[in-house]
């Protein structure tokens, strides 16, 4: 953070309602989160076809409504989230849970203007029921930055749904109710104690380390930078997103963060005895290029461009390899510079060796320090 004279205030939060929305997001983009695509497809297949089609077309573009979920009262479980969703008039449902009417607060004028355009277009489409070609152009460019080369037909389909707000509100609720009954109701029972254990561990760690160290530990390798400059952090455990984080700046002073709380010896797939973390680590290290990258990063912090020059590779290729290493929790990522910088997480490498031996011996695996 730019101001290190005092640590930010921490507000701990808890609720399986976050996982209701996060788990679906992960199931719809499994490769990004390191989840086996075949398992994700089988889980989605439980949802009735019409509801599944809506979620597959629309939800990856909308993302997880973290701010709305944070406002829910205790117990903040899946059923209470669905009940709260049902209380919102269908025509207003999507606008409200995604905060479309709320102004965007940022020190970056360009980001403020972009969000204003985003908000104005969505409100006009919902009010008039009409999608313009320029609307599709704007959102295709916006979504492509996050999702790669986003097809125009996919953007048009999403905006056409948005042009029918009442129908979309009803369909969205029905789709999530189906997802809950067909998949998440049972999943919630499995992950709730894991989330509580993760929260207790984080709360016990917080008084013993600096906030920067706590942040890096919970994010499994993300260093605190200007992007996370806030005086208050709302922190909640998440299961499905492990080892990555979800974060959103609610206002100028408040940052929301979910951290991965799934243990190193547990798989996201029920009944799977091989831990996800071990598989990801071994897979990441089983590539000659990534081994070379780790060798460099063990000695110094480097940007993707610097690594690309040393290996004589295209920067996008290096970025792909770094993403795999980050997903395995083997590198630290610093966002404090114009270009991201990476460093090897030596303690995570040591944990890989110990966890492989522990798995082969049938012992408990170890969380990276």
C-alpha positions in Angstrom: 0.0 0.0 0.0 1.2 3.5 -0.5 0.6 4.4 3.1 2.2 1.9 5.5 2.1 4.1 8.6 -1.0 2.3 9.9 -2.6 -1.0 9.2 -6.1 -1.0 7.8 -9.1 -2.0 9.8 -10.2 -5.6 9.2 -13.9 -6.6 9.2 -14.3 -10.4 9.1 -17.3 -11.8 7.2 -18.7 -15.2 6.7 -21.4 -16.8 4.6 -22.0 -19.7 2.2 -24.1 -17.3 0.1 -20.8 -16.1 -1.4 -20.0 -19.7 -2.4 -23.5 -20.1 -4.0 -22.5 -17.5 -6.6 -18.7 -18.1 -6.6 -19.0 -21.8 -7.2 -21.2 -21.3 -10.3 -18.8 -18.7 -11.6 -15.9 -21.3 -11.3 -18.0 -24.1 -12.8 -18.6 -21.8 -15.8 -14.9 -21.0 -16.3 -13.2 -24.1 -14.9 -9.9 -23.9 -16.8 -9.3 -20.4 -15.5 -9.6 -21.6 -11.9 -7.8 -24.9 -12.5 -10.9 -27.1 -12.1 -11.3 -30.3 -14.2 -13.5 -29.2 -17.2 -15.2 -32.7 -17.3 -16.3 -32.4 -13.6 -17.5 -28.8 -14.2 -19.6 -29.9 -17.2 -21.2 -32.8 -15.3 -22.1 -30.4 -12.4 -23.7 -27.9 -14.9 -25.5 -30.7 -16.6 -27.7 -31.2 -13.5 -29.3 -27.8 -14.1 -32.4 -28.0 -16.4 -31.4 -27.0 -20.0 -33.2 -23.6 -20.2 -31.8 -22.4 -16.9 -28.4 -23.7 -17.8 -28.4 -21.9 -21.1 -29.2 -18.6 -19.4 -26.4 -19.0 -16.8 -23.9 -20.1 -19.4 -24.7 -17.1 -21.7 -25.1 -14.4 -19.1 -23.4 -15.1 -15.8 -19.7 -15.2 -16.8 -20.2 -11.6 -18.1 -22.0 -10.4 -15.0 -19.7 -12.0 -12.4 -20.3 -12.4 -8.7 -22.4 -9.6 -7.0 -20.1 -9.3 -4.0 -21.4 -6.0 -2.8 -25.0 -7.1 -2.7 -24.0 -10.4 -1.0 -22.1 -8.4 1.7 -25.3 -6.5 2.6 -27.2 -9.7 3.4 -28.0 -10.3 7.1 -26.9 -13.3 9.0 -26.8 -16.3 8.6 -25.9 -15.2 5.0 -26.4 -18.8 3.7 -27.7 -19.9 0.3 -31.3 -20.1 1.3 -31.3 -16.6 2.8 -29.6 -15.2 -0.4 -32.3 -16.8 -2.6 -35.0 -15.4 -0.3 -33.5 -11.9 -0.5 -33.3 -12.2 -4.3 -36.9 -13.1 -4.5 -38.0 -10.1 -2.5 -36.7 -7.7 -5.2 -39.2 -6.9 -7.9 -38.2 -9.0 -11.0 -37.9 -5.9 -13.2 -35.4 -4.3 -10.7 -33.7 -7.5 -9.7 -30.6 -7.4 -11.9 -30.1 -3.7 -11.6 -30.2 -3.8 -7.8 -28.0 -6.8 -7.1 -25.3 -5.6 -9.6 -25.5 -2.0 -8.3 -26.0 -0.6 -11.8 -27.4 2.7 -10.5 -24.6 3.3 -8.1 -21.9 5.8 -9.2 -18.4 4.4 -9.5 -15.9 6.0 -7.2 -12.2 6.0 -8.2 -9.2 8.3 -8.4 -8.9 7.3 -12.1 -11.0 9.7 -14.3 -10.8 7.2 -17.2 -12.2 4.4 -15.1 -15.0 6.6 -13.8 -16.0 7.7 -17.3 -15.9 4.1 -18.5 -18.2 2.9 -15.7 -20.6 5.8 -16.3 -20.9 4.7 -19.9 -21.4 1.1 -18.8 -24.1 2.2 -16.3 -25.9 4.5 -18.7 -26.0 2.0 -21.5 -27.4 -0.8 -19.3 -30.1 1.5 -17.7 -31.1 2.8 -21.2 -31.4 -0.8 -22.6 -33.5 -1.9 -19.6 -35.7 1.2 -19.9 -36.2 1.2 -23.7 -35.9 -2.5 -24.4 -33.6 -1.7 -27.4 -30.0 -2.7 -28.1 -27.9 -0.6 -30.4 -25.0 -1.7 -32.5 -22.8 0.8 -30.6 -23.9 -0.8 -27.3 -22.6 -4.2 -28.6 -19.3 -2.5 -29.7 -18.7 -1.0 -26.3 -19.4 -4.2 -24.3 -17.5 -6.4 -26.7 -14.4 -4.3 -26.2 -15.0 -4.2 -22.5 -15.6 -7.9 -22.0 -12.8 -9.0 -24.4 -10.3 -7.4 -22.0 -11.5 -9.8 -19.3 -12.6 -12.9 -21.3 -10.2 -12.8 -24.3 -11.7 -12.5 -27.8 -15.4 -12.3 -26.8 -17.7 -13.2 -29.7 -20.1 -10.6 -30.8 -23.0 -13.0 -30.7 -22.4 -13.7 -27.1 -22.5 -10.0 -26.2 -25.6 -9.5 -28.2 -27.3 -12.4 -26.5 -26.4 -11.0 -23.1 -27.6 -7.5 -23.9 -30.9 -8.9 -25.4 -31.6 -10.6 -22.1 -30.9 -7.3 -20.3 -33.4 -5.5 -22.6 -36.2 -7.7 -21.0 -35.5 -6.8 -17.4 -38.7 -8.5 -15.9 -38.2 -11.7 -17.9 -34.5 -11.7 -17.0 -35.2 -11.1 -13.3 -37.6 -14.1 -13.2 -35.3 -16.3 -15.2 -32.2 -15.5 -13.2 -34.0 -16.3 -9.9 -35.4 -19.6 -11.3 -31.9 -20.5 -12.7 -30.2 -20.0 -9.3 -33.0 -21.9 -7.5 -32.4 -24.8 -9.9 -28.7 -24.6 -9.3 -29.1 -24.6 -5.6 -31.5 -27.6 -5.5 -29.6 -29.7 -8.1 -26.0 -29.0 -6.9 -25.3 -26.5 -4.2 -27.7 -27.7 -1.4 -25.5 -30.7 -0.8 -22.2 -28.9 -1.6 -23.0 -26.3 1.1 -23.0 -29.0 3.8 -19.6 -30.2 2.7 -17.8 -26.8 2.5 -19.4 -24.9 5.4 -17.1 -26.4 8.1 -14.1 -25.9 5.8 -14.9 -22.2 5.4 -15.3 -21.8 9.2 -11.9 -23.5 9.8 -10.4 -21.2 7.2 -11.8 -18.1 8.8 -10.6 -19.2 12.3 -7.1 -19.8 11.0 -7.1 -16.3 9.3 -8.4 -14.6 12.5 -5.7 -16.4 14.6 -3.0 -15.4 12.2 -3.9 -11.7 11.9 -2.6 -10.5 15.3 0.7 -12.2 14.8 1.9 -10.7 11.5 1.8 -7.4 9.7 -1.2 -6.7 7.4 1.1 -7.0 4.4 2.1 -10.5 5.5 -1.5 -11.5 6.3 -2.6 -10.3 2.9 0.1 -12.3 1.1 -0.6 -15.4 3.1 -4.4 -15.3 2.5 -4.0 -14.5 -1.2 -1.4 -17.2 -1.5 1.2 -15.0 -3.2 -0.3 -11.7 -4.0 1.6 -8.7 -2.7 -0.2 -5.7 -1.3 0.0 -2.8 -3.8 -1.6 0.5 -4.7 -4.6 -1.3 -6.3 -5.5 -2.5 -2.8 -5.1 0.9 -1.1 -8.0 1.1 1.4 -8.4 2.0 5.1 -10.9 -0.9 5.7 -10.8 -4.5 4.4 -13.8 -6.8 4.6 -12.4 -10.3 4.4 -14.3 -13.5 3.9 -13.2 -17.1 3.3 -14.0 -18.9 0.0 -13.7 -22.5 -1.0 -14.1 -22.7 -4.8 -11.8 -19.8 -5.8 -8.7 -21.3 -4.0 -5.9 -20.4 -4.5 -7.0 -17.2 -6.2 -8.9 -14.3 -4.6 -12.0 -12.3 -5.6 -11.8 -8.6 -4.7 -13.8 -5.5 -5.3 -13.5 -1.9 -4.1 -16.8 -1.0 -2.6 -15.9 2.7 -2.1 -12.8 4.9 -1.8 -12.0 3.5 1.7 -13.4 -0.1 1.6 -12.0 -3.1 -0.1 -13.7 -6.5 -0.1 -11.6 -9.6 -0.4 -12.4 -13.3 -0.5 -9.5 -15.6 0.1 -9.1 -19.3 -0.8 -9.7 -21.4 2.3 -9.7 -24.9 0.7 -6.9 -26.9 2.5 -3.9 -28.2 0.6 -5.0 -31.8 1.2 -8.6 -31.4 -0.1 -10.0 -31.6 -3.7 -12.8 -29.5 -5.0 -14.3 -32.7 -6.4 -16.1 -34.7 -3.6 -14.5 -38.1 -3.0 -11.3 -37.3 -4.9 -8.3 -38.5 -2.8 -5.6 -36.6 -4.8 -5.5 -33.0 -3.5 -6.0 -30.3 -6.1 -3.1 -28.2 -4.8 -0.6 -31.1 -5.3 -1.8 -31.9 -8.8 -1.6 -28.2 -9.8 1.9 -27.8 -8.4 3.3 -31.0 -10.0 1.7 -30.1 -13.3 3.1 -26.6 -13.2 6.6 -27.8 -12.5 6.4 -30.6 -15.1 7.1 -28.1 -17.9 10.7 -27.2 -19.0 9.8 -23.5 -19.6 8.2 -23.1 -16.3 11.1 -24.7 -14.5 13.4 -22.2 -16.2 11.1 -19.4 -15.1 11.2 -20.6 -11.5 14.9 -20.8 -11.6 15.1 -17.1 -12.6 12.5 -16.1 -10.1 14.2 -18.0 -7.2 17.1 -15.5 -7.5 15.3 -12.2 -8.3 12.0 -10.5 -9.0 11.2 -10.1 -12.7 8.4 -8.8 -15.0 7.0 -10.9 -17.8 8.8 -8.8 -20.4 12.1 -9.4 -18.6 11.5 -13.1 -18.5 10.5 -13.1 -22.2 13.7 -11.5 -23.2 15.8 -14.0 -21.2 14.0 -17.0 -22.7 13.5 -15.4 -26.1 9.8 -16.1 -26.0 6.8 -13.9 -26.8 5.4 -12.1 -23.7 1.9 -13.7 -24.1 3.6 -17.1 -23.9 5.4 -16.1 -20.7 2.2 -14.7 -19.2 0.5 -18.0 -19.8 3.2 -19.9 -18.0 3.2 -17.4 -15.1 -0.6 -17.8 -14.8 -0.1 -21.5 -14.3 2.6 -20.9 -11.7 0.3 -18.4 -9.9 -2.6 -20.9 -10.0 -0.3 -23.4 -8.3 0.6 -20.9 -5.6 4.3 -21.1 -6.6 5.0 -17.4 -7.3 4.3 -14.1 -5.6 2.7 -11.4 -7.7 3.3 -7.7 -7.1 0.9 -5.2 -8.6 2.8 -2.1 -7.3 4.5 -1.4 -10.6 3.5 -0.5 -14.2 4.1 -4.1 -15.1 3.4 -7.0 -12.7 6.5 -8.5 -11.0 6.9 -12.1 -10.0 9.0 -13.8 -7.4 9.3 -17.5 -6.5 7.5 -18.6 -3.3 10.3 -20.7 -1.8 8.1 -21.9 1.1 5.5 -23.1 -1.4 8.1 -25.1 -3.3 9.2 -26.7 -0.1 5.6 -27.5 0.7 5.2 -29.3 -2.7 8.0 -31.7 -1.8 6.6 -32.4 1.6 3.0 -32.7 0.4 4.0 -35.2 -2.3 5.8 -37.4 0.3 2.9 -37.0 2.7 0.4 -38.1 0.1 2.5 -41.1 -0.9 2.8 -42.0 2.8 -0.8 -41.4 3.5 -0.1 -38.5 5.9 -1.7 -35.1 6.2 -0.3 -32.5 3.8 1.1 -29.1 4.7 -0.1 -25.6 4.0 2.6 -23.2 2.7 3.9 -20.9 5.3 
